[in-house]
Amino acid sequence: MTSSEDTLRALRAALLVSPDNLPLRQHLADTLMKLGQFEEAEQEYRLALSLMPENQFLQLNLASIFYQQGKNSQSIVLVENLLKSSDPPAFAHLLYARLLLHAGDATNAAAHFHIAVVLDPEMNDPMLAARLGITDAATHKISVPECRAPESKSPEYKIPEYELDVSNALEAPLEQPSIAFQDVGGMDAIKEEIRLKIVHPLAHPEIYQAYGQRIGGGVLMYGPPGCGKTYLARATAGEIKARFLSIGINDVLDMWLGSSEKNLRELFEQARRSKPCVLFFDEVDALAAKRTDMRFSSGRQIVNQFLAELDGVESPNDGILVLAATNAPWHLDSAFRRPGRFDRIMFVPPPDRHARVNILRILCRHKPVEDIDYDYLSKKTASFSGADLKAVVDLAVDRKLQAAIQQRIPKPLATKDFLAAIDLIHPSVTEWFATARNYATYANENGIYDDILRYLQLETKGKNKLF
């Protein structure tokens, strides 16, 4: 038993005798947090706060625990409450900066970052500063003498002023993927939709011109994580031997007013210069969230710019296929579903039985195998996502490697090796469908989630065997 385990055991034993001992409870929570046991630490901090609700240190650590677990909404509530106090701690500003940056409000994130550093220079986080675009004193002249800790809500308190060198234009790395549709198991309906939008038009431009149809357009893919949306986007570029431009939230968002919109415009212009090009936005809901839910006008301006680029207001988008993926389509602004923007909205469910066979075959390609019963493995992995199937194969390979090293005799993978791995892995899509069911049942405006309902009806009849 390690010293950390001894400490936890001793603290828990002491708390059994004295459950209302705040210092002991706090010590246990702090120790659990340092060990990365966040769920248990959260429980202990909650118990400690029930003994002393106004303790700022406990509130701040609980907010930090929430942040570590991705519970950002709960963390924001605690931090904003702390910032309303007369003398909020510096770390509250630092944590708030991280939360604001995650929410897409880089401007206010930078302001709170600098407040934290002024209050306590040890709060300086070079990695966070880099994400906020503060990388070099020569190009980012920061005036902070006027920024001081507010003793109260003083009108004299000022946000630091910035001057930014934005001479360098944004360029994202272009890829030339080597994979194609044959490397993607299943998804036949989505593949055909993509073929109609860009594969066939490139092969038969005269036919599409005769019908007045342009080459390109937009396809939005949504569904549970790990079902191959990103992989299919990359394979699309490989299928037509086009360039692939993958865009994430960090490629667009910038702390400086107007820079995020400029970044988005430049990325579309880069794609137009590189056509045929597949422009892929992963987790697109981070850039295209509902404007009615946004607290800051900067986020709404990014959405407006995104819509303008999809419409091709200043430059046409012929030869560009805009693919986007999201796990949370209910957070997407409805304007993106208008015809001419994302013309097709495609549900990407977990692979069916036939697709699972294909995925397993692809994953086992170039691996030593013998007599694999892929059909039986497919039956045993009902409701597994593509990522879950990869985890099965990786685990089976790891165990086989371990045995080969011990026995010094490499042996091929057999069906039993995969079955043993399947017993240790559970489907990752269950939680997503629990959320999706609520939206599809109670917020299915214009039938946009009918595909989810149809899938769940098949599951209820036992054809999908999801739950």
C-alpha positions in Angstrom: 0.0 0.0 0.0 1.4 3.4 -1.0 1.8 6.4 1.4 -1.1 8.2 -0.4 -3.4 5.2 0.2 -2.3 5.1 3.8 -3.1 8.8 4.2 -6.6 8.4 2.6 -7.3 5.4 4.8 -6.3 7.2 7.9 -8.4 10.3 7.0 -11.5 8.3 6.3 -11.1 6.4 9.5 -10.8 9.6 11.5 -13.9 11.0 9.7 -15.9 8.0 10.8 -15.2 9.0 14.3 -15.6 12.7 13.7 -17.7 13.3 10.5 -18.2 17.1 11.2 -14.5 17.8 11.5 -14.0 20.5 8.8 -10.2 20.5 8.7 -10.2 16.6 8.3 -12.8 16.8 5.6 -11.0 19.5 3.8 -7.7 17.6 4.0 -9.3 14.5 2.6 -10.8 16.5 -0.3 -7.5 18.2 -1.0 -5.6 14.9 -1.0 -8.1 13.3 -3.4 -7.9 16.3 -5.7 -4.1 16.1 -5.8 -4.4 12.4 -6.7 -6.7 13.2 -9.5 -9.7 11.4 -7.9 -12.1 14.2 -8.9 -15.4 12.5 -8.3 -14.6 11.5 -4.8 -13.0 15.0 -4.2 -16.2 16.6 -5.4 -18.2 14.7 -2.9 -15.9 15.6 0.0 -15.9 19.3 -0.9 -19.7 19.3 -1.0 -19.8 17.7 2.4 -17.2 20.3 3.7 -19.3 23.2 2.2 -22.4 21.9 4.0 -20.4 22.5 7.2 -19.2 26.0 6.2 -21.2 27.2 3.1 -19.4 30.7 2.9 -15.9 29.3 2.8 -14.3 30.8 -0.3 -11.4 28.3 -0.4 -13.8 25.4 -0.5 -16.0 27.0 -3.1 -13.0 27.7 -5.3 -11.6 24.2 -5.1 -15.1 22.7 -5.8 -15.3 25.0 -8.9 -11.8 23.8 -9.9 -13.0 20.2 -9.5 -16.0 20.9 -11.7 -13.7 22.3 -14.4 -11.4 19.3 -14.3 -14.4 17.1 -14.9 -15.8 19.2 -17.8 -18.7 20.4 -15.7 -18.2 24.0 -16.9 -21.7 25.3 -16.2 -21.5 24.3 -12.5 -18.0 25.8 -12.3 -19.1 29.1 -13.8 -21.9 29.5 -11.3 -19.5 29.1 -8.4 -16.8 31.3 -9.8 -19.1 34.2 -10.8 -20.5 34.1 -7.2 -16.9 34.4 -5.9 -16.1 37.3 -8.2 -19.1 39.2 -6.8 -17.3 39.3 -3.4 -15.4 42.4 -2.2 -12.0 40.7 -2.5 -12.1 37.7 -4.8 -8.9 35.5 -4.9 -6.6 35.7 -7.9 -7.2 32.1 -8.8 -10.9 32.8 -9.2 -10.0 35.2 -12.1 -7.6 32.7 -13.6 -10.2 29.9 -13.5 -12.8 32.2 -14.9 -10.4 33.1 -17.8 -10.2 29.4 -18.7 -13.9 28.9 -18.5 -14.6 32.0 -20.7 -12.0 30.8 -23.3 -13.7 27.4 -23.4 -17.1 29.2 -23.9 -15.6 31.2 -26.8 -15.3 34.6 -25.1 -11.6 35.2 -25.6 -11.7 38.9 -25.0 -13.1 38.8 -21.5 -10.9 35.7 -20.8 -7.8 37.8 -21.5 -9.0 40.6 -19.2 -9.6 38.2 -16.3 -6.2 36.5 -17.0 -4.4 39.8 -16.6 -6.4 40.6 -13.4 -5.2 37.3 -11.9 -1.6 38.0 -12.8 -1.7 41.5 -11.4 -3.2 40.3 -8.1 -0.7 37.4 -7.9 2.2 37.1 -10.4 2.4 33.4 -9.6 -0.9 33.0 -11.5 0.9 33.6 -14.8 0.2 30.5 -17.0 2.3 30.6 -20.2 0.2 28.0 -21.9 -3.0 29.9 -21.2 -1.3 33.1 -22.3 -0.4 31.4 -25.6 -3.9 30.2 -26.2 -5.1 33.8 -25.6 -2.6 35.0 -28.2 -0.3 36.7 -25.8 3.0 35.2 -26.9 5.6 38.0 -27.3 6.0 41.3 -25.5 7.3 42.9 -28.7 4.0 42.3 -30.5 1.6 42.4 -27.5 2.2 45.6 -25.6 0.2 45.2 -22.4 -0.4 48.1 -20.1 -1.3 46.8 -16.6 -0.4 49.5 -14.0 -4.1 50.7 -14.0 -5.4 47.2 -13.5 -5.5 46.5 -9.7 -7.5 44.5 -7.3 -11.0 46.0 -6.9 -11.6 46.7 -3.2 -15.2 47.1 -4.2 -17.2 47.6 -7.4 -15.2 50.7 -8.0 -15.8 52.8 -11.2 -12.0 53.5 -11.3 -11.2 49.9 -12.1 -10.0 49.6 -15.7 -9.4 46.7 -18.1 -5.9 46.7 -19.5 -5.4 48.0 -23.0 -3.7 46.0 -25.8 -2.0 46.6 -29.1 -1.8 43.7 -31.4 0.4 43.0 -34.4 -1.9 41.2 -36.9 0.3 41.5 -39.9 0.5 37.7 -40.5 -2.4 36.2 -42.4 -3.9 33.0 -41.0 -3.0 29.8 -42.9 -4.1 26.4 -41.8 -2.3 23.2 -42.8 -3.7 21.5 -45.9 -3.7 17.7 -46.0 -3.9 15.2 -48.9 -5.5 12.2 -47.2 -4.5 8.7 -48.4 -7.7 7.0 -47.2 -10.9 6.8 -49.3 -14.5 5.5 -48.9 -13.3 1.9 -49.2 -11.5 2.4 -45.9 -14.8 3.5 -44.1 -17.1 0.7 -42.9 -20.8 1.3 -43.4 -22.3 4.8 -43.7 -23.6 4.0 -47.3 -26.4 6.6 -47.3 -24.0 9.4 -46.2 -21.4 8.3 -48.7 -24.0 8.5 -51.5 -25.1 11.9 -50.4 -21.5 13.1 -50.6 -21.0 11.5 -54.0 -24.0 13.5 -55.3 -22.6 16.7 -54.0 -19.0 16.6 -55.1 -17.8 13.2 -56.4 -20.2 12.9 -59.4 -20.1 16.6 -60.2 -16.3 16.5 -60.6 -16.6 13.4 -62.8 -19.5 14.6 -64.9 -19.5 18.5 -64.7 -21.5 18.9 -68.0 -24.5 17.0 -66.6 -24.6 19.1 -63.5 -24.2 22.3 -65.5 -27.1 21.2 -67.6 -29.3 21.1 -64.5 -27.8 24.4 -63.1 -26.4 22.6 -60.1 -23.1 23.8 -58.6 -20.3 21.6 -57.4 -20.0 21.6 -53.7 -22.4 22.5 -50.9 -22.7 21.7 -47.2 -23.4 18.5 -45.3 -23.9 18.5 -41.5 -23.3 15.1 -39.8 -24.6 14.6 -36.3 -24.7 11.6 -33.9 -23.0 10.0 -31.0 -19.2 10.4 -30.6 -16.9 7.8 -32.0 -19.1 6.8 -35.0 -16.7 8.0 -37.7 -17.8 11.5 -38.7 -14.3 12.9 -38.7 -12.9 9.8 -40.4 -15.5 10.0 -43.2 -14.7 13.7 -43.8 -11.1 12.9 -44.3 -12.0 9.9 -46.5 -14.1 12.2 -48.7 -11.1 14.3 -49.6 -9.2 11.2 -50.4 -12.0 9.8 -52.5 -11.8 12.8 -54.9 -8.1 13.4 -54.4 -8.9 16.9 -53.0 -7.2 18.9 -50.3 -8.5 18.6 -46.8 -8.7 21.5 -44.4 -9.7 20.6 -40.9 -10.9 23.5 -38.7 -11.2 23.4 -34.9 -12.4 26.1 -32.5 -8.8 27.2 -31.7 -8.2 27.9 -35.4 -10.9 30.5 -35.4 -11.5 32.1 -32.0 -9.3 35.0 -31.1 -9.3 37.4 -28.2 -9.1 40.5 -30.3 -12.3 42.2 -31.5 -13.1 41.3 -35.1 -10.2 38.8 -35.4 -12.3 35.7 -35.1 -14.5 36.8 -38.0 -11.3 37.6 -40.0 -9.9 34.2 -39.3 -13.0 32.5 -40.5 -13.1 34.5 -43.7 -9.4 33.7 -44.4 -10.0 30.0 -43.8 -12.8 30.0 -46.4 -10.6 32.0 -48.8 -7.8 29.4 -48.4 -10.2 26.7 -49.3 -11.4 28.6 -52.3 -7.8 29.0 -53.5 -7.2 25.2 -53.1 -10.4 23.8 -54.7 -11.4 21.1 -55.1 -11.3 21.2 -51.3 -13.1 19.6 -48.4 -13.5 22.1 -45.6 -14.3 20.3 -42.4 -15.5 21.8 -39.1 -15.3 19.5 -36.2 -17.6 20.2 -33.2 -19.2 22.9 -35.3 -21.7 23.7 -32.5 -18.8 25.6 -30.8 -18.7 28.1 -33.7 -22.4 27.9 -34.7 -24.3 27.9 -31.4 -27.7 29.5 -31.1 -27.3 33.2 -31.0 -30.2 33.5 -28.5 -28.2 31.6 -26.0 -25.1 33.8 -26.3 -24.3 36.3 -23.6 -21.8 38.2 -25.7 -22.2 40.0 -29.0 -18.8 38.8 -30.2 -20.1 35.2 -30.4 -23.1 36.3 -32.4 -20.9 38.2 -34.9 -18.9 34.9 -35.5 -22.1 33.1 -36.3 -23.2 35.9 -38.7 -19.8 35.7 -40.4 -20.0 31.9 -40.7 -23.5 32.2 -42.3 -22.2 34.8 -44.8 -19.3 32.5 -45.8 -21.6 29.6 -46.3 -23.8 31.8 -48.5 -20.8 32.9 -50.6 -21.7 36.5 -50.2 -18.4 37.9 -51.3 -16.9 34.8 -53.1 -18.6 31.8 -54.6 -18.1 28.4 -52.9 -18.1 26.3 -56.2 -15.7 23.4 -55.8 -15.8 23.4 -52.0 -17.6 20.8 -50.0 -18.2 22.1 -46.4 -18.6 19.2 -44.0 -19.4 19.7 -40.4 -19.8 17.3 -37.5 -21.4 17.8 -34.1 -22.5 15.6 -31.2 -25.0 18.2 -30.1 -27.1 19.4 -33.0 -29.7 20.9 -30.6 -27.2 23.6 -29.7 -26.8 24.7 -33.4 -28.4 27.9 -34.6 -31.4 27.1 -36.8 -30.2 29.4 -39.5 -27.5 26.9 -40.5 -30.2 24.4 -41.5 -31.6 26.7 -44.2 -31.2 25.4 -47.8 -28.1 26.6 -49.4 -26.0 26.4 -46.3 -26.0 22.9 -44.8 -28.4 21.4 -47.5 -28.3 18.0 -46.0 -28.3 17.1 -42.3 -27.3 13.5 -41.9 -27.7 11.3 -38.8 -24.6 9.1 -38.2 -25.8 6.3 -35.9 -23.6 3.5 -34.4 -22.7 1.0 -37.2 -25.2 -1.7 -37.9 -24.3 -5.4 -38.0 -23.0 -5.4 -41.6 -21.0 -2.2 -41.0 -19.4 -3.7 -37.8 -18.2 -6.6 -39.8 -16.6 -4.3 -42.3 -15.1 -2.1 -39.6 -13.6 -5.1 -37.8 -12.1 -6.4 -41.1 -10.6 -3.0 -41.8 -9.2 -2.7 -38.2 -7.6 -6.2 -38.5 -6.0 -5.4 -41.8 -2.3 -6.0 -41.7 -2.5 -7.8 -38.4 -1.7 -11.5 -37.9 -5.1 -13.2 -37.5 -6.5 -16.7 -38.0 -10.1 -18.0 -38.5 -11.8 -14.8 -37.2 -15.6 -15.2 -37.0 -16.4 -11.5 -37.8 -20.1 -12.2 -38.1 -20.2 -13.6 -34.5 -18.1 -10.7 -33.2 -20.5 -8.3 -34.9 -23.4 -9.9 -33.0 -21.5 -9.6 -29.7 -20.8 -5.9 -30.3 -24.4 -4.6 -30.9 -24.5 -0.8 -30.3 -20.7 -0.5 -30.3 -19.4 2.7 -32.0 -16.5 2.6 -34.4 -14.3 3.9 -31.6 -15.5 1.2 -29.3 -14.6 -1.5 -31.9 -11.1 0.0 -32.3 -10.8 -0.2 -28.5 -11.7 -3.9 -28.7 -9.1 -4.6 -31.3 -6.4 -2.5 -29.5 -7.1 -4.3 -26.2 -7.0 -7.7 -27.9 -3.7 -6.8 -29.6 -2.2 -5.5 -26.4 -3.0 -8.7 -24.5 -1.7 -10.9 -27.4 1.6 -8.8 -27.4 2.0 -9.3 -23.7 1.5 -13.1 -24.0 3.9 -13.2 -26.9 6.6 -11.4 -25.0 6.2 -13.7 -22.0 6.2 -16.9 -24.2 8.7 -15.5 -26.7 6.4 -16.9 -29.4 4.2 -14.6 -31.4 0.8 -16.1 -32.2 -2.0 -14.8 -34.4 -5.1 -13.3 -33.1 -8.1 -15.6 -32.8 -11.8 -15.0 -32.2 -11.5 -15.8 -28.5 -9.0 -12.9 -28.1 -11.6 -10.4 -29.3 -14.4 -12.0 -27.3 -12.2 -11.6 -24.1 -11.7 -7.9 -25.0 -15.4 -7.3 -25.7 -16.3 -8.5 -22.2 -14.2 -5.6 -20.8 -15.6 -2.8 -23.0 -19.0 -1.3 -22.8 -20.8 0.8 -25.5 -20.0 4.5 -25.2 -23.1 5.8 -27.0 -25.7 5.0 -24.3 -25.4 8.3 -22.5 -25.7 10.2 -25.8 -28.9 8.5 -26.8 -30.4 9.2 -23.4 -30.0 12.9 -24.1 -31.0 12.6 -27.7 -34.2 10.8 -26.8 -35.3 13.8 -24.8 -34.7 16.3 -27.6 -36.2 14.0 -30.3 -39.3 13.5 -28.2 -39.9 17.0 -26.8 -38.0 19.5 -29.1 -38.4 17.9 -32.5 -39.1 21.1 -34.4 -39.9 20.5 -38.1 -39.0 16.8 -37.6 -35.3 17.5 -37.6 -34.7 14.6 -35.2 -37.0 12.1 -36.9 -34.0 9.9 -37.8 -33.2 9.5 -34.1 -36.8 8.5 -33.4 -36.8 6.0 -36.2 -33.5 4.5 -34.9 -34.9 4.3 -31.3 -38.0 2.7 -32.6 -35.9 0.0 -34.2 -34.0 -0.4 -31.0 -37.3 -0.8 -29.1 -38.3 -3.6 -31.5 -35.0 -5.3 -30.8 -33.4 -4.6 -34.2 -30.6 -2.3 -32.9 -30.3 -3.7 -29.4 -28.9 -0.4 -28.1 -29.8 -0.6 -24.4 
